[in-house]
Amino acid sequence: MKARLVWLVLCVIWGSTWLFIKLGLEALPPLTFAAIRFVISCAIIFLIIRIRGIKLPRARADWILLAVTGILSFALNYGLVFWAEQYISSGLAALLQATLPAFGLVFAHFHLPAERLSWGKIGGVILGVCGVAVVFSNQLAVEGTMALAGCVAMILSAMFAAYSNVLVKAYGKNMNPAVLAAGQMLFGLLLLLVVGIPLEGNPLRFHWTPIAIVSLLYLAVVGTVIAFMLYYWLVLNMDVTKSMLISLVTPVVAVLLGMIVLDEQIGWRTLFGGAMIMMGIALIVVRKARKQDQTLTTSVAAD
């Protein structure tokens, strides 16, 4: 029961972060907004690391991995996410970000010998790509050029995040999750600040509305730190199949919240394309989760 409750809470948290990004963007510029979110989150996680006495990596290769994956997953991924949500709905952004596992499969094929592409996986990727094409056609026809650019940015963000995840799995398996998250955030936020402040101005002069402040704190504390701690607890206390299904539920939560709170309109092409994306990702996620469960069961039986 406790694991199911945590699973549900995570679905709500990660589904709601898209809404709070959209709300914060009403007053704050995207790159610096993202950077300040991770300044707060990074400081809290490093404090947790210090309290728990977790050792930081000493090997140069580990810090290079943190730098590269941090730039990919936090600077490029979140920078594009925050920028894109200026022009597309929060629900659509979440749907397009859900393509991340499809990119991950392709990258894993070249970096992880044990995770080669199969016909089932390829079918899931193709279905997801077709769904993206349907969504893109709708944005160009109905919303205009900037909406299409926002969709492209979301796809690129998913691609960068997927490549980062594969690199971590290939070269960072022995790194503590808290150190990994904090290190990646550190390198990512530095690039966001270096680019964001010259382009967007001094953060002290931003229009800090109450909604902007609440959005920032929610994203930093709840959407990052608390969600991160809950997820790693869940991984240890729930079947892989069930925990990975979070990636299928969060876009649905995001779409519903966008419609209820922001009155976002979802056209039939977006709904149809989104359904294709989710079905494709379901094929990928469920097959991958079942394989991991079978591997775990075989390992336990062997012991």
Secondary structure as UniProt FT lines:
FT   HELIX           2..24
FT   TURN            25..27
FT   HELIX           30..52
FT   HELIX           60..70
FT   HELIX           71..76
FT   HELIX           77..84
FT   TURN            85..87
FT   HELIX           90..97
FT   TURN            98..99
FT   HELIX           100..111
FT   TURN            113..114
FT   HELIX           119..138
FT   HELIX           139..143
FT   HELIX           145..171
FT   TURN            173..174
FT   HELIX           177..200
FT   HELIX           203..205
FT   HELIX           210..217
FT   HELIX           218..226
FT   HELIX           227..237
FT   HELIX           240..244
FT   HELIX           246..261
FT   HELIX           268..302
//
